[in-house]
């Protein structure tokens, strides 16, 4: 004898299947809630600055970024990356951990002009005695920097600081490196020293007043 509800039971999903489906849906929803949103890039002078970079197998995060201006001209966007963000300039200057300073050019500039500007920054933040002590290192730095050639708007200059070594690449091409902890600190002072290239850029690199614009 056929039970009057047999047809209905065959069409109705089993209770266990309904529960499994419900649990699966809840699990997917929970996973969506727990997933971290993608990091958003900071935009400075129409340049998108990523929140993360990788240097020698080390994941670095954006410490701060800002615009370098000279008179009314936009020269480059600078971005500083570290393993742990900090607002303290001395922490950056004295760190032996990997750090990356990326310059995104906003106008045509050749490597000699860039080198001359960096030299001006070194002179502004170092004593004559310090410059004499680093004379050989500075000369080597100048020599390989000047091999970079012409740069155009959008080109990248990557300066990596790691364990007292400074490595530079220009337009994706490695130019060279110097191993001198004194020079690594001195070069960082160009942007973060007592007499930086631009006070507002120093504050921006330290995450004190980074602005999207």
Secondary structure, 3 states (H helix, E strand, C coil): CCCCCHHHHHHCCCHHHHHHHHHHHHHHHHHHHHCCCCCCCEEECCEEECCEEEECCEEEEEEEEEEEEECCEEEEEEEEEECCCCCCHHHHHCCCCCEEEEEEECCCEEHHHHHHHHHHHHHHHCCHHHHHHCHHHHHHHHHHHHHHCEECCCCEEEEEEECCEEEEEECCEEEEEEECHHHHHHHHHHHHCCCCCCHHHHHHHCCCCCCCC
